[in-house]
Amino acid sequence: MIFYGTSSSKLKNGKLPNVECPNCNNITSMTYTVFGKYAYLYWIPVFPTGKVNVLECDSCKRTYDLKELPENIKRKFEVEKHTGIPFLHFSGLAIIAGIIALVGYWNGVDKENQAKYIVEPQIGDVYSVKGSSVGHYTAMKVTEVTNDSVHVIFSDYEVDKRSGIDQVNKAAYYTDQIDSFSKADIVSLFEEETIYDIDRD
Ligand SMILES: [Zn+2]
């Protein structure tokens, strides 16, 4: 479940002197408060979504949304307030950008490692491979490596998700039958993405 929503925080408040309240008709002052609204994700403010301006008559205490007030008060308010959007409301963006960069880095490292693993297979390597039909995937485990050959066993089961190999990579699921590939064949299978992932403990 993604916890998402909007919230607001107080950015600024102050007073507008000498304005006429539409409710009590006194020439009085109004206290204004600017709220910054922001979207949040898991309690982290992600980006600002706007501002709400609330004004309260200091005489009759009636509160207004700025939109409800006459033009002359709106103009006076615009001159009074010069409110920036606090940096805090953007902090979530920075965190998310950081996570994306980190995942990209890990993926890059992972791809580099796989390119190494495929040319130097080790006993216990688990290859994610395309299965017997399109959209099916299974696991292939290295059981022996010789000078030029790689001996493997296949899982008896297939999954319909590329990322679901863990479900079929269970010791009990592997057949006893051993298949052999030349090391060059293994590299070709990786290059053509029949072998699309390599897991080494
Ligand atoms: Zn009033």
Residues whose N, C-alpha, C, O or C-beta is under 5 A from the ligand:
A	BS01	ZN	C21 N23 C24 C57 S59 C60 K61
